[in-house]
Amino acid sequence: MKNKEYDIFVNHTLYPSADSIFNTSLQPLDKIKDKCVYVLDTNALLVPYLTGTQSLIEIKKVFEKLKKQKRIIVPGQVAREFANNRPEKLKDTFQQLSRKQNGIQNFGIGKYPLLEEIDDYKKAIELEKEINEKLVQYRKSINSLVDKVKSWTWDDPVSLIYRQIFTTEIILDLTLEKEKIKEELDYGYLHKIPPGFKDDGKPDEGIGDLLIWLSILEIAKTKKDVVFISGDEKTDWYHRSEKQGLYPRFELVSEFRRFSDNKSFHIIRLSELLNLLGADDKVVKEVAFEERIVSSSNSDLMEFVRKAERA
C-alpha cells in the first residue's frame, strides 16, 4: 500500500505548465559565458586546497575577474559548509606531513669488518653519511612545515585569497522561513524531488543542497542565466549514465526556467569554468585531475555506505 501522504499529482507540481516541457531550450555555455552569473558550490571552494600555487593564482584571477563584473555568487549555505570542511583539508595536510615526519629513518648498512677494504663498501659508507646528513636537513624542513600548518588560523593561502574576493556583496544569504523549508524538504524526500533527496540520511537531513538551490532560484528571479560550479554529480543533481553525470536534472532546469523567465541553467566543474574563461591549460588539467580523485573517492565512499545500508 502506498504512503497516504504521497501526492499522486506530484508531476503537476513539478511541471505546472505541460506545454512548456516541449518548449524547453537552453543556450549553450559559449553563448552565455560572458553574461551569466556563476554560483560556487562548496566542493569547488575546497579544490584549491589540493592544487599547486600556479593553479591557485589562476583561480584567483578568474574569481577576481568575475567579481569585478559582478557575476559571481557564493550562497550563504556554501560559506557555512566551507567553514565546516576547510579544517578537514588542513587536517589532511597536517596528517600527511606528520606521518612523513615520523617515518623518516636514517640509513645504516651496518658494520662488516670483512668488507672494509672493498671499494664498493667504502663507497656505500660514504653515500650513507651524505644521505643521513641530507636527511637531517630534510627532517628540519618537514618539522618547519608541520609548525607552519599548526600556526594557520584563517591565514592559509586559500583562505587569504577568499578573504579578498568573497566580500559581503558576493555572499547571498537567504532569510529562511524554516518551517516552510522543512515542509519542502520532507515533500522532496517523499517524492524524490531534486536536489538533496539522496542526502536524507545525513544528520541535517541533507538540507544543504536545498538551501543552495533556493539561493540559485533567488538569482533566477533577476532574469539571468546561471552556471553552477560544482563537482557534485549525484543523481539528485544530474541524470547519470555509466557512473557519470550527463546533464542537470530536468526538474531543476524546468523550475529554474519558471523563476527566470526561460533563462538557461548549467552545471559545470571548476576545471571547466577555468577552461571556459581561458585559464592556462596546465592549470585546467591539474584541477581536473584533483576533481577526478575527489569524485572517485566520494563515489567509493557512497558505494560503501549503500552496501552497508543494504546489509
FENCOR-V989667 format. One record per residue. SS is DSSP state (a for helix, b for strand, c for the rest). PSI is psi in whole degrees, -180 to 180 (NA if undefined). BURIAL is b if it has 24 or more other C-alpha atoms within 12 Angstrom, else e. Layout:
SS&PSI&BURIAL + SS&PSI&BURIAL
//
This chain:
c&135&e + c&152&e + c&129&e + c&-23&e + c&-10&e + c&131&e + c&107&e + c&-11&e + c&28&e + a&-35&e + a&-27&e + a&-30&e + a&-42&e + a&-40&b + c&76&b + c&-26&e + c&104&e + a&-37&e + a&-23&e + a&-21&e + a&-44&e + a&-11&e + c&5&e + c&127&b + c&125&e + c&138&b + c&136&e + c&158&e + a&-42&b + a&-15&e + a&-24&e + a&-4&e + c&-27&b + c&4&b + c&-13&e + c&171&b + b&134&b + b&127&b + b&127&b + b&136&b + c&165&b + a&-45&b + a&-31&b + a&-35&b + a&-23&b + a&-20&b + a&-42&b + a&-17&b + a&-11&b + a&-7&b + c&173&b + c&179&e + a&-43&e + a&-40&e + a&-41&b + a&-39&b + a&-44&e + a&-41&b + a&-42&b + a&-44&b + a&-45&e + a&-46&b + a&-40&b + a&-41&b + a&-46&e + a&-34&b + a&-44&b + a&-34&e + c&-1&e + c&47&e + c&28&b + b&135&b + b&139&b + b&112&b + b&148&b + a&-38&b + a&-38&b + a&-43&b + a&-42&b + a&-40&e + a&-36&b + a&-42&b + a&-36&e + a&-34&e + a&-25&e + a&-48&b + a&-31&b + a&-37&e + a&-41&b + a&-37&b + a&-38&e + a&-45&e + a&-46&b + a&-42&b + a&-46&e + a&-42&e + a&-41&b + a&-42&e + a&-36&e + a&-43&e + a&-45&b + a&-18&e + a&-2&e + c&118&e + c&141&e + c&151&e + c&144&e + c&110&e + c&-22&e + c&169&e + c&127&e + c&89&e + a&-35&e + a&-19&e + a&0&e + c&-25&e + c&0&e + c&130&e + a&-42&e + a&-35&e + a&-43&e + a&-42&e + a&-40&e + a&-39&e + a&-42&e + a&-46&e + a&-38&e + a&-42&e + a&-44&e + a&-43&e + a&-44&e + a&-33&e + a&-41&e + a&-36&e + a&-33&e + a&-45&e + a&-41&e + a&-43&e + a&-40&b + a&-40&e + a&-43&e + a&-42&b + a&-42&e + a&-40&e + a&-42&e + a&-44&b + a&-37&e + a&-47&e + a&-39&b + a&-28&e + a&-14&e + c&132&e + c&-91&e + c&34&e + c&27&e + c&161&e + a&-39&b + a&-46&b + a&-36&b + a&-40&e + a&-45&b + a&-34&b + a&-37&e + a&-37&e + a&-46&b + c&69&b + c&177&e + a&-42&e + a&-14&e + a&-24&b + b&126&b + b&102&b + c&114&e + c&149&e + c&115&e + c&130&e + c&89&e + a&-45&e + a&-40&e + a&-40&e + a&-39&e + a&-41&e + a&-43&e + a&-38&b + a&-48&b + a&-42&b + a&-41&b + a&-40&b + a&-46&b + a&-37&e + a&8&b + c&48&b + c&128&b + c&158&b + c&169&b + c&-12&b + a&-16&b + a&-10&b + a&19&b + c&-12&b + c&-5&e + c&156&e + c&-36&e + c&13&e + c&21&e + c&31&b + a&-17&b + a&-48&b + a&-39&b + a&-43&b + a&-38&b + a&-42&b + a&-39&b + a&-34&b + a&-41&b + a&-41&b + a&-31&b + a&-40&b + a&-36&b + a&-31&b + c&-18&e + c&2&e + c&44&e + c&149&b + c&147&b + b&136&b + b&120&b + b&123&b + b&103&b + c&145&b + c&7&b + c&115&b + c&30&b + c&163&b + c&-10&b + c&2&b + c&-32&b + b&150&b + b&127&b + b&153&e + b&142&e + c&42&e + c&29&e + b&152&e + b&133&e + b&-53&e + b&160&b + b&148&b + c&137&b + a&-31&b + a&-40&b + a&-46&b + a&-45&b + a&-45&b + a&-41&b + a&-43&b + a&-35&b + a&-38&b + a&-27&b + a&5&e + c&50&e + c&33&b + c&173&b + c&147&b + b&128&b + b&157&b + b&127&b + b&163&b + c&166&b + a&-40&b + a&-37&b + a&-36&b + a&-46&b + a&-43&b + a&-41&b + a&-35&b + c&16&b + c&28&e + c&164&b + c&138&b + a&-39&e + a&-39&e + a&-45&b + a&-44&b + a&-39&e + a&-46&b + a&-42&b + a&-39&b + a&-47&b + a&-36&b + a&-40&b + a&-39&e + a&-47&e + a&-44&b + a&-42&b + a&-42&e + a&-43&e + a&-39&e + a&-42&e + a&-42&e + a&-45&e + a&-37&e + a&-40&e + a&-44&e + a&-44&e + a&-42&e + a&-39&e + a&-42&e + a&-41&e + a&-39&e + c&NA&e
//
